[in-house]
Amino acid sequence: MEQSVIGQAQQKFGLDIYVDSQ
């Protein structure tokens, strides 16, 4: 369950960077 939460946080963080770099 911890890995799932961490994975979701990393996904959101990566998405934020992707959108910011556009």
PDB file of N, CA, C and O in Angstrom:
ATOM      1  N   MET A   1       0.837  -1.203   0.000  1.00  0.00           N
ATOM      2  CA  MET A   1       0.000   0.000   0.000  1.00  0.00           C
ATOM      3  C   MET A   1       0.876   1.259   0.000  1.00  0.00           C
ATOM      4  O   MET A   1       0.565   2.251  -0.660  1.00  0.00           O
ATOM      5  N   GLU A   2       1.985   1.193   0.763  1.00  0.00           N
ATOM      6  CA  GLU A   2       2.896   2.339   0.786  1.00  0.00           C
ATOM      7  C   GLU A   2       3.460   2.599  -0.614  1.00  0.00           C
ATOM      8  O   GLU A   2       3.550   3.746  -1.051  1.00  0.00           O
ATOM      9  N   GLN A   3       3.838   1.525  -1.308  1.00  0.00           N
ATOM     10  CA  GLN A   3       4.402   1.679  -2.650  1.00  0.00           C
ATOM     11  C   GLN A   3       3.390   2.330  -3.583  1.00  0.00           C
ATOM     12  O   GLN A   3       3.760   3.121  -4.452  1.00  0.00           O
ATOM     13  N   SER A   4       2.109   1.999  -3.405  1.00  0.00           N
ATOM     14  CA  SER A   4       1.079   2.558  -4.268  1.00  0.00           C
ATOM     15  C   SER A   4       0.979   4.073  -4.064  1.00  0.00           C
ATOM     16  O   SER A   4       0.864   4.838  -5.022  1.00  0.00           O
ATOM     17  N   VAL A   5       1.027   4.485  -2.799  1.00  0.00           N
ATOM     18  CA  VAL A   5       0.935   5.915  -2.493  1.00  0.00           C
ATOM     19  C   VAL A   5       2.148   6.653  -3.050  1.00  0.00           C
ATOM     20  O   VAL A   5       2.021   7.732  -3.628  1.00  0.00           O
ATOM     21  N   ILE A   6       3.317   6.060  -2.869  1.00  0.00           N
ATOM     22  CA  ILE A   6       4.546   6.677  -3.381  1.00  0.00           C
ATOM     23  C   ILE A   6       4.497   6.749  -4.907  1.00  0.00           C
ATOM     24  O   ILE A   6       4.886   7.757  -5.497  1.00  0.00           O
ATOM     25  N   GLY A   7       4.031   5.702  -5.527  1.00  0.00           N
ATOM     26  CA  GLY A   7       3.933   5.670  -6.986  1.00  0.00           C
ATOM     27  C   GLY A   7       2.997   6.757  -7.492  1.00  0.00           C
ATOM     28  O   GLY A   7       3.292   7.421  -8.485  1.00  0.00           O
ATOM     29  N   GLN A   8       1.870   6.941  -6.813  1.00  0.00           N
ATOM     30  CA  GLN A   8       0.921   7.972  -7.227  1.00  0.00           C
ATOM     31  C   GLN A   8       1.546   9.355  -7.076  1.00  0.00           C
ATOM     32  O   GLN A   8       1.357  10.218  -7.933  1.00  0.00           O
ATOM     33  N   ALA A   9       2.284   9.568  -5.998  1.00  0.00           N
ATOM     34  CA  ALA A   9       2.935  10.867  -5.755  1.00  0.00           C
ATOM     35  C   ALA A   9       3.969  11.134  -6.843  1.00  0.00           C
ATOM     36  O   ALA A   9       4.048  12.244  -7.369  1.00  0.00           O
ATOM     37  N   GLN A  10       4.765  10.114  -7.184  1.00  0.00           N
ATOM     38  CA  GLN A  10       5.782  10.276  -8.226  1.00  0.00           C
ATOM     39  C   GLN A  10       5.127  10.549  -9.571  1.00  0.00           C
ATOM     40  O   GLN A  10       5.621  11.358 -10.356  1.00  0.00           O
ATOM     41  N   GLN A  11       4.001   9.865  -9.839  1.00  0.00           N
ATOM     42  CA  GLN A  11       3.301  10.063 -11.102  1.00  0.00           C
ATOM     43  C   GLN A  11       2.813  11.508 -11.208  1.00  0.00           C
ATOM     44  O   GLN A  11       2.974  12.144 -12.250  1.00  0.00           O
ATOM     45  N   LYS A  12       2.218  12.025 -10.133  1.00  0.00           N
ATOM     46  CA  LYS A  12       1.703  13.385 -10.147  1.00  0.00           C
ATOM     47  C   LYS A  12       2.855  14.371 -10.286  1.00  0.00           C
ATOM     48  O   LYS A  12       2.748  15.353 -11.020  1.00  0.00           O
ATOM     49  N   PHE A  13       3.951  14.114  -9.586  1.00  0.00           N
ATOM     50  CA  PHE A  13       5.111  14.994  -9.641  1.00  0.00           C
ATOM     51  C   PHE A  13       5.678  15.027 -11.061  1.00  0.00           C
ATOM     52  O   PHE A  13       5.999  16.091 -11.590  1.00  0.00           O
ATOM     53  N   GLY A  14       5.793  13.850 -11.665  1.00  0.00           N
ATOM     54  CA  GLY A  14       6.306  13.757 -13.028  1.00  0.00           C
ATOM     55  C   GLY A  14       5.374  14.461 -14.010  1.00  0.00           C
ATOM     56  O   GLY A  14       5.836  15.126 -14.937  1.00  0.00           O
ATOM     57  N   LEU A  15       4.079  14.319 -13.811  1.00  0.00           N
ATOM     58  CA  LEU A  15       3.106  14.958 -14.697  1.00  0.00           C
ATOM     59  C   LEU A  15       3.205  16.464 -14.570  1.00  0.00           C
ATOM     60  O   LEU A  15       3.131  17.173 -15.573  1.00  0.00           O
ATOM     61  N   ASP A  16       3.370  16.971 -13.344  1.00  0.00           N
ATOM     62  CA  ASP A  16       3.498  18.412 -13.121  1.00  0.00           C
ATOM     63  C   ASP A  16       4.720  18.948 -13.862  1.00  0.00           C
ATOM     64  O   ASP A  16       4.665  20.019 -14.465  1.00  0.00           O
ATOM     65  N   ILE A  17       5.823  18.197 -13.814  1.00  0.00           N
ATOM     66  CA  ILE A  17       7.046  18.626 -14.495  1.00  0.00           C
ATOM     67  C   ILE A  17       6.817  18.603 -16.007  1.00  0.00           C
ATOM     68  O   ILE A  17       7.247  19.511 -16.718  1.00  0.00           O
ATOM     69  N   TYR A  18       6.149  17.578 -16.489  1.00  0.00           N
ATOM     70  CA  TYR A  18       5.886  17.434 -17.926  1.00  0.00           C
ATOM     71  C   TYR A  18       5.054  18.610 -18.430  1.00  0.00           C
ATOM     72  O   TYR A  18       5.356  19.190 -19.472  1.00  0.00           O
ATOM     73  N   VAL A  19       4.024  18.952 -17.698  1.00  0.00           N
ATOM     74  CA  VAL A  19       3.150  20.059 -18.098  1.00  0.00           C
ATOM     75  C   VAL A  19       3.913  21.381 -18.011  1.00  0.00           C
ATOM     76  O   VAL A  19       3.753  22.253 -18.865  1.00  0.00           O
ATOM     77  N   ASP A  20       4.738  21.523 -16.978  1.00  0.00           N
ATOM     78  CA  ASP A  20       5.490  22.757 -16.771  1.00  0.00           C
ATOM     79  C   ASP A  20       6.526  22.955 -17.882  1.00  0.00           C
ATOM     80  O   ASP A  20       6.866  24.087 -18.228  1.00  0.00           O
ATOM     81  N   SER A  21       7.021  21.853 -18.433  1.00  0.00           N
ATOM     82  CA  SER A  21       8.069  21.945 -19.455  1.00  0.00           C
ATOM     83  C   SER A  21       7.476  22.209 -20.839  1.00  0.00           C
ATOM     84  O   SER A  21       8.212  22.504 -21.781  1.00  0.00           O
ATOM     85  N   GLN A  22       6.188  22.109 -20.964  1.00  0.00           N
ATOM     86  CA  GLN A  22       5.536  22.335 -22.257  1.00  0.00           C
ATOM     87  C   GLN A  22       5.699  23.775 -22.709  1.00  0.00           C
ATOM     88  O   GLN A  22       5.213  24.146 -23.778  1.00  0.00           O
TER      89      GLN A  22
END
